[in-house]
Amino acid sequence: REKNVNRELALVFTLLIRKTEYFETIKYTDKLIIRATHEGNID
């Protein structure tokens, strides 16, 4: 019983971490795209 709870907790944490990494990646990519677009407009 306790092992099952731990496995579920581990799964939840894994999903949360993946979700956070996913959003951080999107934010970072957006920044790169914005910067590239901005520099492209200057030229």
PyMOL commands that place a pseudoatom at each C-alpha (Angstrom):
pseudoatom trace, name=CA, resn=ARG, resi=1, chain=A, elem=C, hetatm=0, pos=[0.000, 0.000, 0.000]
pseudoatom trace, name=CA, resn=GLU, resi=2, chain=A, elem=C, hetatm=0, pos=[2.706, 2.471, 0.991]
pseudoatom trace, name=CA, resn=LYS, resi=3, chain=A, elem=C, hetatm=0, pos=[4.784, 1.552, -2.050]
pseudoatom trace, name=CA, resn=ASN, resi=4, chain=A, elem=C, hetatm=0, pos=[1.851, 2.360, -4.321]
pseudoatom trace, name=CA, resn=VAL, resi=5, chain=A, elem=C, hetatm=0, pos=[1.439, 5.794, -2.714]
pseudoatom trace, name=CA, resn=ASN, resi=6, chain=A, elem=C, hetatm=0, pos=[5.141, 6.507, -3.187]
pseudoatom trace, name=CA, resn=ARG, resi=7, chain=A, elem=C, hetatm=0, pos=[4.958, 5.443, -6.828]
pseudoatom trace, name=CA, resn=GLU, resi=8, chain=A, elem=C, hetatm=0, pos=[1.980, 7.742, -7.408]
pseudoatom trace, name=CA, resn=LEU, resi=9, chain=A, elem=C, hetatm=0, pos=[3.770, 10.634, -5.697]
pseudoatom trace, name=CA, resn=ALA, resi=10, chain=A, elem=C, hetatm=0, pos=[6.859, 10.027, -7.803]
pseudoatom trace, name=CA, resn=LEU, resi=11, chain=A, elem=C, hetatm=0, pos=[4.722, 10.044, -10.936]
pseudoatom trace, name=CA, resn=VAL, resi=12, chain=A, elem=C, hetatm=0, pos=[3.030, 13.317, -9.947]
pseudoatom trace, name=CA, resn=PHE, resi=13, chain=A, elem=C, hetatm=0, pos=[6.392, 14.943, -9.230]
pseudoatom trace, name=CA, resn=THR, resi=14, chain=A, elem=C, hetatm=0, pos=[7.798, 13.700, -12.531]
pseudoatom trace, name=CA, resn=LEU, resi=15, chain=A, elem=C, hetatm=0, pos=[4.834, 15.149, -14.418]
pseudoatom trace, name=CA, resn=LEU, resi=16, chain=A, elem=C, hetatm=0, pos=[5.126, 18.476, -12.574]
pseudoatom trace, name=CA, resn=ILE, resi=17, chain=A, elem=C, hetatm=0, pos=[8.850, 18.690, -13.325]
pseudoatom trace, name=CA, resn=ARG, resi=18, chain=A, elem=C, hetatm=0, pos=[8.287, 17.832, -16.993]
pseudoatom trace, name=CA, resn=LYS, resi=19, chain=A, elem=C, hetatm=0, pos=[5.519, 20.436, -17.222]
pseudoatom trace, name=CA, resn=THR, resi=20, chain=A, elem=C, hetatm=0, pos=[7.784, 23.081, -15.682]
pseudoatom trace, name=CA, resn=GLU, resi=21, chain=A, elem=C, hetatm=0, pos=[10.640, 22.195, -18.047]
pseudoatom trace, name=CA, resn=TYR, resi=22, chain=A, elem=C, hetatm=0, pos=[8.195, 22.338, -20.958]
pseudoatom trace, name=CA, resn=PHE, resi=23, chain=A, elem=C, hetatm=0, pos=[6.988, 25.833, -20.053]
pseudoatom trace, name=CA, resn=GLU, resi=24, chain=A, elem=C, hetatm=0, pos=[10.524, 27.070, -19.325]
pseudoatom trace, name=CA, resn=THR, resi=25, chain=A, elem=C, hetatm=0, pos=[11.578, 25.793, -22.759]
pseudoatom trace, name=CA, resn=ILE, resi=26, chain=A, elem=C, hetatm=0, pos=[8.683, 27.611, -24.427]
pseudoatom trace, name=CA, resn=LYS, resi=27, chain=A, elem=C, hetatm=0, pos=[9.492, 30.853, -22.585]
pseudoatom trace, name=CA, resn=TYR, resi=28, chain=A, elem=C, hetatm=0, pos=[13.168, 30.549, -23.536]
pseudoatom trace, name=CA, resn=THR, resi=29, chain=A, elem=C, hetatm=0, pos=[12.315, 29.803, -27.159]
pseudoatom trace, name=CA, resn=ASP, resi=30, chain=A, elem=C, hetatm=0, pos=[9.938, 32.776, -27.268]
pseudoatom trace, name=CA, resn=LYS, resi=31, chain=A, elem=C, hetatm=0, pos=[12.716, 35.035, -25.967]
pseudoatom trace, name=CA, resn=LEU, resi=32, chain=A, elem=C, hetatm=0, pos=[15.093, 33.762, -28.654]
pseudoatom trace, name=CA, resn=ILE, resi=33, chain=A, elem=C, hetatm=0, pos=[12.472, 34.249, -31.378]
pseudoatom trace, name=CA, resn=ILE, resi=34, chain=A, elem=C, hetatm=0, pos=[11.653, 37.772, -30.131]
pseudoatom trace, name=CA, resn=ARG, resi=35, chain=A, elem=C, hetatm=0, pos=[15.361, 38.661, -29.996]
pseudoatom trace, name=CA, resn=ALA, resi=36, chain=A, elem=C, hetatm=0, pos=[16.001, 37.233, -33.467]
pseudoatom trace, name=CA, resn=THR, resi=37, chain=A, elem=C, hetatm=0, pos=[12.992, 39.072, -34.889]
pseudoatom trace, name=CA, resn=HIS, resi=38, chain=A, elem=C, hetatm=0, pos=[14.046, 42.287, -33.197]
pseudoatom trace, name=CA, resn=GLU, resi=39, chain=A, elem=C, hetatm=0, pos=[17.607, 42.049, -34.526]
pseudoatom trace, name=CA, resn=GLY, resi=40, chain=A, elem=C, hetatm=0, pos=[16.244, 41.186, -37.954]
pseudoatom trace, name=CA, resn=ASN, resi=41, chain=A, elem=C, hetatm=0, pos=[14.147, 44.365, -37.917]
pseudoatom trace, name=CA, resn=ILE, resi=42, chain=A, elem=C, hetatm=0, pos=[17.153, 46.512, -37.037]
pseudoatom trace, name=CA, resn=ASP, resi=43, chain=A, elem=C, hetatm=0, pos=[19.096, 45.378, -40.118]
for i in range(1, 43): cmd.bond("trace and resi %d" % i, "trace and resi %d" % (i + 1))
show_as sticks, trace
zoom trace
